[in-house]
Amino acid sequence: MKFEGTGIEQVSADLNKLDFIMESEGFVRADQWDYERVTYDRKYNMVEGTFYLRISGYATEGDVGSKKAHIQLLTPLLGKHYYPHGVEYGEGEDFPKSLIQSSKKTLNQLKEKLEAITAEA
């Protein structure tokens, strides 16, 4: 499921500031990066299953490995994990309403924090 129109997909920010803010909202980058791309995941364990709110991005300057990069974020996605196959993000997935509401709230809070750092730049 895509969360269109959140404004997050318009954010471009320094990688180190981005890592700090994403972590403050429960997102983990861990080893999910290469030299040009990053992926931040927030995990939700629910009775209905395991879900991930994912925000990906790509480097417009520098590279991720050097921790000196400027990242352009992409449209947030919500997916359901299926063992052992992985996460499905398709529109055909059934997501609990409480999860969708929680994800939207998280994205709104994240957007406010991201706007603050992009205003500094």
Biopython code that builds the backbone (N, CA, C, O; Angstrom):
import numpy as np
from Bio.PDB.StructureBuilder import StructureBuilder

atoms = [
    (1, "MET", "N", (0.846, -1.171, 0.000)),
    (1, "MET", "CA", (0.000, 0.000, 0.000)),
    (1, "MET", "C", (0.892, 1.235, 0.000)),
    (1, "MET", "O", (1.812, 1.352, 0.809)),
    (2, "LYS", "N", (0.610, 2.142, -0.907)),
    (2, "LYS", "CA", (1.369, 3.389, -0.972)),
    (2, "LYS", "C", (0.640, 4.475, -0.192)),
    (2, "LYS", "O", (-0.587, 4.565, -0.231)),
    (3, "PHE", "N", (1.406, 5.295, 0.514)),
    (3, "PHE", "CA", (0.865, 6.472, 1.195)),
    (3, "PHE", "C", (1.219, 7.686, 0.338)),
    (3, "PHE", "O", (2.223, 8.357, 0.572)),
    (4, "GLU", "N", (0.380, 7.952, -0.652)),
    (4, "GLU", "CA", (0.608, 9.060, -1.582)),
    (4, "GLU", "C", (0.307, 10.392, -0.905)),
    (4, "GLU", "O", (-0.539, 10.474, -0.015)),
    (5, "GLY", "N", (1.004, 11.418, -1.336)),
    (5, "GLY", "CA", (0.694, 12.776, -0.903)),
    (5, "GLY", "C", (1.060, 13.120, 0.525)),
    (5, "GLY", "O", (0.516, 14.073, 1.084)),
    (6, "THR", "N", (1.964, 12.375, 1.127)),
    (6, "THR", "CA", (2.364, 12.685, 2.507)),
    (6, "THR", "C", (3.335, 13.855, 2.557)),
    (6, "THR", "O", (3.503, 14.487, 3.600)),
    (7, "GLY", "N", (3.972, 14.138, 1.431)),
    (7, "GLY", "CA", (4.998, 15.172, 1.391)),
    (7, "GLY", "C", (6.382, 14.622, 1.681)),
    (7, "GLY", "O", (7.385, 15.287, 1.423)),
    (8, "ILE", "N", (6.441, 13.422, 2.212)),
    (8, "ILE", "CA", (7.741, 12.812, 2.526)),
    (8, "ILE", "C", (8.544, 12.582, 1.250)),
    (8, "ILE", "O", (9.770, 12.701, 1.247)),
    (9, "GLU", "N", (7.847, 12.253, 0.171)),
    (9, "GLU", "CA", (8.534, 12.000, -1.096)),
    (9, "GLU", "C", (9.149, 13.267, -1.696)),
    (9, "GLU", "O", (9.865, 13.193, -2.695)),
    (10, "GLN", "N", (8.877, 14.411, -1.101)),
    (10, "GLN", "CA", (9.468, 15.672, -1.562)),
    (10, "GLN", "C", (10.674, 16.083, -0.713)),
    (10, "GLN", "O", (11.312, 17.101, -0.983)),
    (11, "VAL", "N", (10.978, 15.292, 0.307)),
    (11, "VAL", "CA", (12.058, 15.637, 1.233)),
    (11, "VAL", "C", (13.405, 15.139, 0.718)),
    (11, "VAL", "O", (13.546, 13.998, 0.278)),
    (12, "SER", "N", (14.373, 16.022, 0.786)),
    (12, "SER", "CA", (15.759, 15.697, 0.472)),
    (12, "SER", "C", (16.582, 16.206, 1.651)),
    (12, "SER", "O", (16.490, 17.379, 2.011)),
    (13, "ALA", "N", (17.394, 15.321, 2.259)),
    (13, "ALA", "CA", (18.091, 15.702, 3.493)),
    (13, "ALA", "C", (19.432, 14.992, 3.626)),
    (13, "ALA", "O", (19.695, 13.991, 2.959)),
    (14, "ASP", "N", (20.267, 15.531, 4.499)),
    (14, "ASP", "CA", (21.552, 14.936, 4.850)),
    (14, "ASP", "C", (21.329, 13.572, 5.503)),
    (14, "ASP", "O", (20.457, 13.432, 6.361)),
    (15, "LEU", "N", (22.098, 12.582, 5.111)),
    (15, "LEU", "CA", (21.954, 11.212, 5.611)),
    (15, "LEU", "C", (22.037, 11.122, 7.130)),
    (15, "LEU", "O", (21.215, 10.443, 7.746)),
    (16, "ASN", "N", (23.002, 11.784, 7.745)),
    (16, "ASN", "CA", (23.174, 11.677, 9.194)),
    (16, "ASN", "C", (21.988, 12.261, 9.953)),
    (16, "ASN", "O", (21.536, 11.683, 10.941)),
    (17, "LYS", "N", (21.484, 13.399, 9.498)),
    (17, "LYS", "CA", (20.296, 13.987, 10.124)),
    (17, "LYS", "C", (19.087, 13.090, 9.905)),
    (17, "LYS", "O", (18.260, 12.907, 10.798)),
    (18, "LEU", "N", (18.998, 12.544, 8.717)),
    (18, "LEU", "CA", (17.894, 11.656, 8.374)),
    (18, "LEU", "C", (17.905, 10.404, 9.245)),
    (18, "LEU", "O", (16.864, 9.995, 9.759)),
    (19, "ASP", "N", (19.080, 9.795, 9.415)),
    (19, "ASP", "CA", (19.192, 8.610, 10.274)),
    (19, "ASP", "C", (18.706, 8.913, 11.688)),
    (19, "ASP", "O", (17.983, 8.114, 12.283)),
    (20, "PHE", "N", (19.098, 10.058, 12.223)),
    (20, "PHE", "CA", (18.719, 10.443, 13.586)),
    (20, "PHE", "C", (17.203, 10.596, 13.707)),
    (20, "PHE", "O", (16.599, 10.071, 14.643)),
    (21, "ILE", "N", (16.595, 11.303, 12.778)),
    (21, "ILE", "CA", (15.148, 11.538, 12.836)),
    (21, "ILE", "C", (14.370, 10.249, 12.609)),
    (21, "ILE", "O", (13.391, 9.983, 13.306)),
    (22, "MET", "N", (14.796, 9.456, 11.650)),
    (22, "MET", "CA", (14.087, 8.203, 11.369)),
    (22, "MET", "C", (14.128, 7.278, 12.587)),
    (22, "MET", "O", (13.128, 6.643, 12.924)),
    (23, "GLU", "N", (15.276, 7.206, 13.236)),
    (23, "GLU", "CA", (15.398, 6.372, 14.433)),
    (23, "GLU", "C", (14.484, 6.877, 15.545)),
    (23, "GLU", "O", (13.919, 6.080, 16.294)),
    (24, "SER", "N", (14.335, 8.191, 15.656)),
    (24, "SER", "CA", (13.477, 8.762, 16.704)),
    (24, "SER", "C", (12.008, 8.406, 16.500)),
    (24, "SER", "O", (11.219, 8.463, 17.443)),
    (25, "GLU", "N", (11.637, 8.040, 15.276)),
    (25, "GLU", "CA", (10.261, 7.634, 14.976)),
    (25, "GLU", "C", (10.126, 6.117, 14.847)),
    (25, "GLU", "O", (9.107, 5.622, 14.365)),
    (26, "GLY", "N", (11.145, 5.387, 15.274)),
    (26, "GLY", "CA", (11.064, 3.932, 15.302)),
    (26, "GLY", "C", (11.473, 3.226, 14.024)),
    (26, "GLY", "O", (11.239, 2.026, 13.882)),
    (27, "PHE", "N", (12.080, 3.947, 13.090)),
    (27, "PHE", "CA", (12.537, 3.335, 11.845)),
    (27, "PHE", "C", (13.979, 2.858, 12.001)),
    (27, "PHE", "O", (14.781, 3.479, 12.699)),
    (28, "VAL", "N", (14.292, 1.751, 11.342)),
    (28, "VAL", "CA", (15.625, 1.165, 11.400)),
    (28, "VAL", "C", (16.179, 1.085, 9.979)),
    (28, "VAL", "O", (15.504, 0.620, 9.061)),
    (29, "ARG", "N", (17.413, 1.543, 9.815)),
    (29, "ARG", "CA", (18.086, 1.387, 8.516)),
    (29, "ARG", "C", (18.927, 0.123, 8.529)),
    (29, "ARG", "O", (19.009, -0.572, 7.517)),
    (30, "ALA", "N", (19.540, -0.180, 9.633)),
    (30, "ALA", "CA", (20.383, -1.378, 9.794)),
    (30, "ALA", "C", (21.311, -1.542, 8.599)),
    (30, "ALA", "O", (22.001, -0.596, 8.218)),
    (31, "ASP", "N", (21.338, -2.716, 8.009)),
    (31, "ASP", "CA", (22.216, -2.967, 6.866)),
    (31, "ASP", "C", (21.461, -2.883, 5.544)),
    (31, "ASP", "O", (21.887, -3.449, 4.537)),
    (32, "GLN", "N", (20.347, -2.179, 5.558)),
    (32, "GLN", "CA", (19.527, -2.087, 4.355)),
    (32, "GLN", "C", (19.931, -0.874, 3.522)),
    (32, "GLN", "O", (19.178, 0.092, 3.400)),
    (33, "TRP", "N", (21.105, -0.941, 2.965)),
    (33, "TRP", "CA", (21.581, 0.149, 2.125)),
    (33, "TRP", "C", (22.614, -0.386, 1.151)),
    (33, "TRP", "O", (23.204, -1.446, 1.362)),
    (34, "ASP", "N", (22.817, 0.349, 0.104)),
    (34, "ASP", "CA", (23.997, 0.154, -0.723)),
    (34, "ASP", "C", (24.571, 1.555, -0.915)),
    (34, "ASP", "O", (24.167, 2.475, -0.205)),
    (35, "TYR", "N", (25.468, 1.740, -1.822)),
    (35, "TYR", "CA", (26.129, 3.043, -1.925)),
    (35, "TYR", "C", (25.235, 4.141, -2.483)),
    (35, "TYR", "O", (25.549, 5.324, -2.358)),
    (36, "GLU", "N", (24.128, 3.755, -3.094)),
    (36, "GLU", "CA", (23.236, 4.745, -3.695)),
    (36, "GLU", "C", (21.847, 4.784, -3.076)),
    (36, "GLU", "O", (21.102, 5.733, -3.321)),
    (37, "ARG", "N", (21.475, 3.783, -2.281)),
    (37, "ARG", "CA", (20.098, 3.690, -1.778)),
    (37, "ARG", "C", (20.057, 3.374, -0.282)),
    (37, "ARG", "O", (20.965, 2.756, 0.274)),
    (38, "VAL", "N", (18.968, 3.823, 0.345)),
    (38, "VAL", "CA", (18.703, 3.483, 1.747)),
    (38, "VAL", "C", (17.264, 2.994, 1.866)),
    (38, "VAL", "O", (16.408, 3.329, 1.047)),
    (39, "THR", "N", (17.014, 2.197, 2.899)),
    (39, "THR", "CA", (15.667, 1.735, 3.206)),
    (39, "THR", "C", (15.490, 1.783, 4.714)),
    (39, "THR", "O", (16.279, 1.208, 5.465)),
    (40, "TYR", "N", (14.445, 2.476, 5.144)),
    (40, "TYR", "CA", (14.108, 2.563, 6.561)),
    (40, "TYR", "C", (12.819, 1.785, 6.794)),
    (40, "TYR", "O", (11.841, 1.968, 6.068)),
    (41, "ASP", "N", (12.814, 0.918, 7.805)),
    (41, "ASP", "CA", (11.632, 0.119, 8.131)),
    (41, "ASP", "C", (11.206, 0.336, 9.574)),
    (41, "ASP", "O", (12.035, 0.449, 10.477)),
    (42, "ARG", "N", (9.904, 0.391, 9.769)),
    (42, "ARG", "CA", (9.327, 0.374, 11.111)),
    (42, "ARG", "C", (8.443, -0.868, 11.176)),
    (42, "ARG", "O", (7.529, -1.039, 10.368)),
    (43, "LYS", "N", (8.727, -1.723, 12.142)),
    (43, "LYS", "CA", (8.047, -3.017, 12.260)),
    (43, "LYS", "C", (6.854, -2.915, 13.199)),
    (43, "LYS", "O", (6.922, -2.287, 14.256)),
    (44, "TYR", "N", (5.755, -3.549, 12.786)),
    (44, "TYR", "CA", (4.548, -3.638, 13.611)),
    (44, "TYR", "C", (4.203, -5.115, 13.779)),
    (44, "TYR", "O", (3.892, -5.792, 12.799)),
    (45, "ASN", "N", (4.255, -5.620, 15.012)),
    (45, "ASN", "CA", (3.812, -6.980, 15.309)),
    (45, "ASN", "C", (2.386, -6.897, 15.821)),
    (45, "ASN", "O", (2.117, -6.263, 16.841)),
    (46, "MET", "N", (1.474, -7.541, 15.107)),
    (46, "MET", "CA", (0.062, -7.499, 15.474)),
    (46, "MET", "C", (-0.510, -8.910, 15.433)),
    (46, "MET", "O", (0.127, -9.831, 14.922)),
    (47, "VAL", "N", (-1.701, -9.075, 15.968)),
    (47, "VAL", "CA", (-2.379, -10.370, 15.926)),
    (47, "VAL", "C", (-2.558, -10.815, 14.472)),
    (47, "VAL", "O", (-2.449, -12.000, 14.159)),
    (48, "GLU", "N", (-2.833, -9.855, 13.591)),
    (48, "GLU", "CA", (-3.087, -10.139, 12.177)),
    (48, "GLU", "C", (-1.823, -10.493, 11.396)),
    (48, "GLU", "O", (-1.901, -10.946, 10.254)),
    (49, "GLY", "N", (-0.664, -10.287, 12.012)),
    (49, "GLY", "CA", (0.588, -10.595, 11.332)),
    (49, "GLY", "C", (1.658, -9.556, 11.606)),
    (49, "GLY", "O", (1.502, -8.690, 12.467)),
    (50, "THR", "N", (2.743, -9.658, 10.863)),
    (50, "THR", "CA", (3.852, -8.714, 10.973)),
    (50, "THR", "C", (3.823, -7.797, 9.762)),
    (50, "THR", "O", (3.740, -8.251, 8.620)),
    (51, "PHE", "N", (3.894, -6.500, 10.030)),
    (51, "PHE", "CA", (3.804, -5.493, 8.979)),
    (51, "PHE", "C", (5.001, -4.556, 9.056)),
    (51, "PHE", "O", (5.615, -4.395, 10.110)),
    (52, "TYR", "N", (5.323, -3.940, 7.919)),
    (52, "TYR", "CA", (6.426, -2.985, 7.858)),
    (52, "TYR", "C", (5.983, -1.714, 7.151)),
    (52, "TYR", "O", (5.406, -1.753, 6.064)),
    (53, "LEU", "N", (6.267, -0.587, 7.794)),
    (53, "LEU", "CA", (6.130, 0.713, 7.159)),
    (53, "LEU", "C", (7.522, 1.036, 6.628)),
    (53, "LEU", "O", (8.476, 1.127, 7.400)),
    (54, "ARG", "N", (7.639, 1.207, 5.324)),
    (54, "ARG", "CA", (8.951, 1.352, 4.680)),
    (54, "ARG", "C", (9.062, 2.685, 3.949)),
    (54, "ARG", "O", (8.150, 3.116, 3.243)),
    (55, "ILE", "N", (10.215, 3.318, 4.144)),
    (55, "ILE", "CA", (10.536, 4.527, 3.396)),
    (55, "ILE", "C", (11.915, 4.323, 2.779)),
    (55, "ILE", "O", (12.905, 4.118, 3.480)),
    (56, "SER", "N", (11.953, 4.384, 1.471)),
    (56, "SER", "CA", (13.211, 4.227, 0.741)),
    (56, "SER", "C", (13.686, 5.584, 0.251)),
    (56, "SER", "O", (12.926, 6.552, 0.214)),
    (57, "GLY", "N", (14.945, 5.634, -0.122)),
    (57, "GLY", "CA", (15.502, 6.856, -0.677)),
    (57, "GLY", "C", (16.750, 6.548, -1.473)),
    (57, "GLY", "O", (17.282, 5.438, -1.427)),
    (58, "TYR", "N", (17.211, 7.553, -2.208)),
    (58, "TYR", "CA", (18.423, 7.382, -3.000)),
    (58, "TYR", "C", (19.316, 8.612, -2.856)),
    (58, "TYR", "O", (18.842, 9.717, -2.592)),
    (59, "ALA", "N", (20.600, 8.397, -3.033)),
    (59, "ALA", "CA", (21.574, 9.478, -2.879)),
    (59, "ALA", "C", (21.575, 10.367, -4.118)),
    (59, "ALA", "O", (21.720, 9.890, -5.244)),
    (60, "THR", "N", (21.412, 11.668, -3.887)),
    (60, "THR", "CA", (21.529, 12.631, -4.982)),
    (60, "THR", "C", (22.932, 13.223, -5.014)),
    (60, "THR", "O", (23.366, 13.766, -6.031)),
    (61, "GLU", "N", (23.638, 13.113, -3.887)),
    (61, "GLU", "CA", (25.033, 13.552, -3.771)),
    (61, "GLU", "C", (25.747, 12.593, -2.823)),
    (61, "GLU", "O", (25.138, 12.078, -1.885)),
    (62, "GLY", "N", (27.021, 12.354, -3.062)),
    (62, "GLY", "CA", (27.810, 11.520, -2.164)),
    (62, "GLY", "C", (27.420, 10.059, -2.247)),
    (62, "GLY", "O", (26.744, 9.633, -3.183)),
    (63, "ASP", "N", (27.860, 9.287, -1.243)),
    (63, "ASP", "CA", (27.443, 7.890, -1.176)),
    (63, "ASP", "C", (27.181, 7.486, 0.265)),
    (63, "ASP", "O", (27.780, 8.012, 1.202)),
    (64, "VAL", "N", (26.278, 6.546, 0.409)),
    (64, "VAL", "CA", (25.792, 6.113, 1.717)),
    (64, "VAL", "C", (26.903, 5.481, 2.544)),
    (64, "VAL", "O", (26.968, 5.700, 3.754)),
    (65, "GLY", "N", (27.772, 4.708, 1.920)),
    (65, "GLY", "CA", (28.845, 4.019, 2.631)),
    (65, "GLY", "C", (29.792, 4.955, 3.356)),
    (65, "GLY", "O", (30.328, 4.603, 4.408)),
    (66, "SER", "N", (30.004, 6.134, 2.813)),
    (66, "SER", "CA", (30.903, 7.104, 3.444)),
    (66, "SER", "C", (30.190, 7.928, 4.512)),
    (66, "SER", "O", (30.819, 8.719, 5.215)),
    (67, "LYS", "N", (28.886, 7.741, 4.629)),
    (67, "LYS", "CA", (28.029, 8.504, 5.548)),
    (67, "LYS", "C", (28.036, 9.993, 5.207)),
    (67, "LYS", "O", (27.718, 10.840, 6.042)),
    (68, "LYS", "N", (28.400, 10.288, 3.982)),
    (68, "LYS", "CA", (28.377, 11.661, 3.480)),
    (68, "LYS", "C", (27.525, 11.659, 2.224)),
    (68, "LYS", "O", (28.037, 11.604, 1.106)),
    (69, "ALA", "N", (26.214, 11.720, 2.429)),
    (69, "ALA", "CA", (25.299, 11.669, 1.293)),
    (69, "ALA", "C", (24.094, 12.555, 1.565)),
    (69, "ALA", "O", (23.731, 12.824, 2.710)),
    (70, "HIS", "N", (23.498, 12.992, 0.488)),
    (70, "HIS", "CA", (22.241, 13.724, 0.554)),
    (70, "HIS", "C", (21.200, 12.784, -0.042)),
    (70, "HIS", "O", (21.378, 12.286, -1.153)),
    (71, "ILE", "N", (20.119, 12.540, 0.686)),
    (71, "ILE", "CA", (19.147, 11.514, 0.310)),
    (71, "ILE", "C", (17.816, 12.129, -0.102)),
    (71, "ILE", "O", (17.278, 12.997, 0.585)),
    (72, "GLN", "N", (17.296, 11.665, -1.233)),
    (72, "GLN", "CA", (15.950, 12.016, -1.689)),
    (72, "GLN", "C", (15.034, 10.867, -1.284)),
    (72, "GLN", "O", (15.242, 9.728, -1.701)),
    (73, "LEU", "N", (14.017, 11.166, -0.470)),
    (73, "LEU", "CA", (13.098, 10.124, -0.013)),
    (73, "LEU", "C", (12.033, 9.834, -1.066)),
    (73, "LEU", "O", (11.737, 10.668, -1.921)),
    (74, "LEU", "N", (11.465, 8.633, -0.983)),
    (74, "LEU", "CA", (10.431, 8.181, -1.907)),
    (74, "LEU", "C", (9.113, 7.966, -1.164)),
    (74, "LEU", "O", (9.059, 8.099, 0.059)),
    (75, "THR", "N", (8.073, 7.641, -1.885)),
    (75, "THR", "CA", (6.741, 7.431, -1.321)),
    (75, "THR", "C", (6.754, 6.288, -0.302)),
    (75, "THR", "O", (7.231, 5.197, -0.612)),
    (76, "PRO", "N", (6.237, 6.524, 0.907)),
    (76, "PRO", "CA", (6.180, 5.468, 1.930)),
    (76, "PRO", "C", (5.274, 4.305, 1.506)),
    (76, "PRO", "O", (4.278, 4.497, 0.808)),
    (77, "LEU", "N", (5.641, 3.103, 1.940)),
    (77, "LEU", "CA", (4.893, 1.887, 1.629)),
    (77, "LEU", "C", (4.552, 1.139, 2.909)),
    (77, "LEU", "O", (5.282, 1.211, 3.897)),
    (78, "LEU", "N", (3.434, 0.421, 2.880)),
    (78, "LEU", "CA", (3.053, -0.460, 3.977)),
    (78, "LEU", "C", (2.963, -1.863, 3.409)),
    (78, "LEU", "O", (2.302, -2.088, 2.395)),
    (79, "GLY", "N", (3.631, -2.813, 4.066)),
    (79, "GLY", "CA", (3.638, -4.180, 3.568)),
    (79, "GLY", "C", (3.415, -5.196, 4.668)),
    (79, "GLY", "O", (3.617, -4.920, 5.851)),
    (80, "LYS", "N", (2.992, -6.379, 4.249)),
    (80, "LYS", "CA", (2.777, -7.485, 5.185)),
    (80, "LYS", "C", (3.836, -8.551, 4.932)),
    (80, "LYS", "O", (4.125, -8.901, 3.788)),
    (81, "HIS", "N", (4.411, -9.062, 6.023)),
    (81, "HIS", "CA", (5.446, -10.089, 5.922)),
    (81, "HIS", "C", (4.816, -11.473, 5.842)),
    (81, "HIS", "O", (3.929, -11.818, 6.622)),
    (82, "TYR", "N", (5.296, -12.256, 4.878)),
    (82, "TYR", "CA", (4.884, -13.649, 4.726)),
    (82, "TYR", "C", (6.124, -14.520, 4.833)),
    (82, "TYR", "O", (7.020, -14.435, 3.993)),
    (83, "TYR", "N", (6.180, -15.354, 5.856)),
    (83, "TYR", "CA", (7.312, -16.254, 6.034)),
    (83, "TYR", "C", (7.146, -17.433, 5.091)),
    (83, "TYR", "O", (6.035, -17.957, 5.012)),
    (84, "PRO", "N", (8.134, -17.879, 4.391)),
    (84, "PRO", "CA", (9.508, -17.412, 4.286)),
    (84, "PRO", "C", (9.734, -16.502, 3.079)),
    (84, "PRO", "O", (10.883, -16.258, 2.708)),
    (85, "HIS", "N", (8.686, -16.005, 2.468)),
    (85, "HIS", "CA", (8.811, -15.305, 1.187)),
    (85, "HIS", "C", (9.230, -13.844, 1.280)),
    (85, "HIS", "O", (9.896, -13.335, 0.379)),
    (86, "GLY", "N", (8.851, -13.169, 2.349)),
    (86, "GLY", "CA", (9.222, -11.763, 2.479)),
    (86, "GLY", "C", (8.013, -10.864, 2.605)),
    (86, "GLY", "O", (6.938, -11.305, 3.013)),
    (87, "VAL", "N", (8.188, -9.606, 2.255)),
    (87, "VAL", "CA", (7.159, -8.591, 2.455)),
    (87, "VAL", "C", (6.460, -8.285, 1.139)),
    (87, "VAL", "O", (7.104, -8.082, 0.110)),
    (88, "GLU", "N", (5.123, -8.255, 1.188)),
    (88, "GLU", "CA", (4.299, -7.901, 0.031)),
    (88, "GLU", "C", (3.696, -6.523, 0.263)),
    (88, "GLU", "O", (3.122, -6.259, 1.320)),
    (89, "TYR", "N", (3.829, -5.645, -0.730)),
    (89, "TYR", "CA", (3.336, -4.273, -0.623)),
    (89, "TYR", "C", (2.138, -4.014, -1.532)),
    (89, "TYR", "O", (1.691, -2.872, -1.644)),
    (90, "GLY", "N", (1.616, -5.035, -2.172)),
    (90, "GLY", "CA", (0.566, -4.876, -3.171)),
    (90, "GLY", "C", (-0.730, -4.296, -2.643)),
    (90, "GLY", "O", (-1.043, -4.388, -1.456)),
    (91, "GLU", "N", (-1.475, -3.695, -3.558)),
    (91, "GLU", "CA", (-2.770, -3.103, -3.218)),
    (91, "GLU", "C", (-3.779, -4.173, -2.804)),
    (91, "GLU", "O", (-4.777, -3.851, -2.158)),
    (92, "GLY", "N", (-3.546, -5.424, -3.158)),
    (92, "GLY", "CA", (-4.456, -6.500, -2.811)),
    (92, "GLY", "C", (-4.333, -6.975, -1.369)),
    (92, "GLY", "O", (-5.120, -7.809, -0.921)),
    (93, "GLU", "N", (-3.357, -6.455, -0.644)),
    (93, "GLU", "CA", (-3.160, -6.858, 0.750)),
    (93, "GLU", "C", (-4.240, -6.238, 1.637)),
    (93, "GLU", "O", (-4.756, -5.156, 1.356)),
    (94, "ASP", "N", (-4.565, -6.950, 2.711)),
    (94, "ASP", "CA", (-5.563, -6.471, 3.670)),
    (94, "ASP", "C", (-4.830, -5.978, 4.916)),
    (94, "ASP", "O", (-4.177, -6.753, 5.614)),
    (95, "PHE", "N", (-4.948, -4.676, 5.184)),
    (95, "PHE", "CA", (-4.270, -4.078, 6.330)),
    (95, "PHE", "C", (-5.293, -3.653, 7.382)),
    (95, "PHE", "O", (-6.314, -3.056, 7.041)),
    (96, "PRO", "N", (-5.033, -3.954, 8.656)),
    (96, "PRO", "CA", (-5.941, -3.520, 9.725)),
    (96, "PRO", "C", (-6.072, -1.992, 9.731)),
    (96, "PRO", "O", (-5.092, -1.275, 9.530)),
    (97, "LYS", "N", (-7.291, -1.510, 9.962)),
    (97, "LYS", "CA", (-7.531, -0.059, 9.987)),
    (97, "LYS", "C", (-6.679, 0.633, 11.042)),
    (97, "LYS", "O", (-6.186, 1.739, 10.822)),
    (98, "SER", "N", (-6.507, -0.022, 12.191)),
    (98, "SER", "CA", (-5.697, 0.586, 13.255)),
    (98, "SER", "C", (-4.246, 0.753, 12.807)),
    (98, "SER", "O", (-3.583, 1.713, 13.202)),
    (99, "LEU", "N", (-3.752, -0.164, 11.993)),
    (99, "LEU", "CA", (-2.390, -0.078, 11.468)),
    (99, "LEU", "C", (-2.267, 1.084, 10.484)),
    (99, "LEU", "O", (-1.288, 1.829, 10.514)),
    (100, "ILE", "N", (-3.248, 1.229, 9.629)),
    (100, "ILE", "CA", (-3.235, 2.330, 8.659)),
    (100, "ILE", "C", (-3.267, 3.668, 9.387)),
    (100, "ILE", "O", (-2.529, 4.588, 9.034)),
    (101, "GLN", "N", (-4.125, 3.777, 10.405)),
    (101, "GLN", "CA", (-4.206, 5.020, 11.183)),
    (101, "GLN", "C", (-2.893, 5.303, 11.904)),
    (101, "GLN", "O", (-2.416, 6.437, 11.901)),
    (102, "SER", "N", (-2.312, 4.288, 12.517)),
    (102, "SER", "CA", (-1.042, 4.445, 13.222)),
    (102, "SER", "C", (0.069, 4.849, 12.254)),
    (102, "SER", "O", (0.902, 5.696, 12.577)),
    (103, "SER", "N", (0.076, 4.247, 11.077)),
    (103, "SER", "CA", (1.088, 4.572, 10.067)),
    (103, "SER", "C", (0.948, 6.015, 9.604)),
    (103, "SER", "O", (1.945, 6.722, 9.455)),
    (104, "LYS", "N", (-0.282, 6.453, 9.377)),
    (104, "LYS", "CA", (-0.511, 7.843, 8.953)),
    (104, "LYS", "C", (-0.059, 8.822, 10.033)),
    (104, "LYS", "O", (0.538, 9.855, 9.732)),
    (105, "LYS", "N", (-0.347, 8.493, 11.288)),
    (105, "LYS", "CA", (0.076, 9.353, 12.398)),
    (105, "LYS", "C", (1.605, 9.430, 12.454)),
    (105, "LYS", "O", (2.174, 10.510, 12.610)),
    (106, "THR", "N", (2.255, 8.288, 12.329)),
    (106, "THR", "CA", (3.720, 8.245, 12.332)),
    (106, "THR", "C", (4.289, 9.069, 11.184)),
    (106, "THR", "O", (5.249, 9.816, 11.371)),
    (107, "LEU", "N", (3.700, 8.935, 10.000)),
    (107, "LEU", "CA", (4.183, 9.679, 8.838)),
    (107, "LEU", "C", (3.990, 11.183, 9.013)),
    (107, "LEU", "O", (4.838, 11.970, 8.592)),
    (108, "ASN", "N", (2.885, 11.586, 9.630)),
    (108, "ASN", "CA", (2.659, 13.015, 9.896)),
    (108, "ASN", "C", (3.699, 13.563, 10.867)),
    (108, "ASN", "O", (4.242, 14.647, 10.656)),
    (109, "GLN", "N", (3.975, 12.813, 11.928)),
    (109, "GLN", "CA", (4.986, 13.238, 12.903)),
    (109, "GLN", "C", (6.365, 13.306, 12.246)),
    (109, "GLN", "O", (7.134, 14.238, 12.481)),
    (110, "LEU", "N", (6.656, 12.317, 11.433)),
    (110, "LEU", "CA", (7.931, 12.274, 10.732)),
    (110, "LEU", "C", (8.060, 13.462, 9.783)),
    (110, "LEU", "O", (9.116, 14.090, 9.711)),
    (111, "LYS", "N", (7.000, 13.765, 9.064)),
    (111, "LYS", "CA", (7.019, 14.884, 8.118)),
    (111, "LYS", "C", (7.332, 16.197, 8.832)),
    (111, "LYS", "O", (8.105, 17.009, 8.326)),
    (112, "GLU", "N", (6.737, 16.407, 10.004)),
    (112, "GLU", "CA", (7.008, 17.626, 10.774)),
    (112, "GLU", "C", (8.489, 17.726, 11.144)),
    (112, "GLU", "O", (9.094, 18.792, 11.027)),
    (113, "LYS", "N", (9.062, 16.619, 11.586)),
    (113, "LYS", "CA", (10.485, 16.620, 11.953)),
    (113, "LYS", "C", (11.376, 16.833, 10.732)),
    (113, "LYS", "O", (12.386, 17.533, 10.807)),
    (114, "LEU", "N", (11.001, 16.233, 9.620)),
    (114, "LEU", "CA", (11.787, 16.386, 8.399)),
    (114, "LEU", "C", (11.713, 17.814, 7.870)),
    (114, "LEU", "O", (12.701, 18.348, 7.366)),
    (115, "GLU", "N", (10.545, 18.423, 7.985)),
    (115, "GLU", "CA", (10.402, 19.819, 7.554)),
    (115, "GLU", "C", (11.315, 20.729, 8.367)),
    (115, "GLU", "O", (11.874, 21.690, 7.838)),
    (116, "ALA", "N", (11.462, 20.425, 9.652)),
    (116, "ALA", "CA", (12.316, 21.244, 10.519)),
    (116, "ALA", "C", (13.778, 21.186, 10.069)),
    (116, "ALA", "O", (14.459, 22.212, 10.058)),
    (117, "ILE", "N", (14.268, 19.998, 9.698)),
    (117, "ILE", "CA", (15.681, 19.923, 9.287)),
    (117, "ILE", "C", (15.894, 20.465, 7.886)),
    (117, "ILE", "O", (16.963, 20.996, 7.586)),
    (118, "THR", "N", (14.890, 20.340, 7.021)),
    (118, "THR", "CA", (15.067, 20.872, 5.671)),
    (118, "THR", "C", (14.966, 22.393, 5.678)),
    (118, "THR", "O", (15.518, 23.052, 4.797)),
    (119, "ALA", "N", (14.272, 22.955, 6.658)),
    (119, "ALA", "CA", (14.194, 24.415, 6.790)),
    (119, "ALA", "C", (15.540, 24.985, 7.233)),
    (119, "ALA", "O", (15.880, 26.121, 6.902)),
    (120, "GLU", "N", (16.307, 24.181, 7.988)),
    (120, "GLU", "CA", (17.633, 24.606, 8.458)),
    (120, "GLU", "C", (18.637, 24.700, 7.315)),
    (120, "GLU", "O", (19.562, 25.512, 7.351)),
    (121, "ALA", "N", (18.445, 23.865, 6.305)),
    (121, "ALA", "CA", (19.430, 23.774, 5.210)),
    (121, "ALA", "C", (19.444, 25.004, 4.329)),
    (121, "ALA", "O", (20.218, 25.069, 3.373)),
]
sb = StructureBuilder()
sb.init_structure("model")
sb.init_model(0)
sb.init_chain("A")
sb.init_seg("    ")
for serial, (resi, resn, name, xyz) in enumerate(atoms, 1):
    if name == "N":
        sb.init_residue(resn, " ", resi, " ")
    sb.init_atom(name, np.array(xyz, "f"), 0.0, 1.0, " ", f" {name:<3s}", serial, name[0])
structure = sb.get_structure()
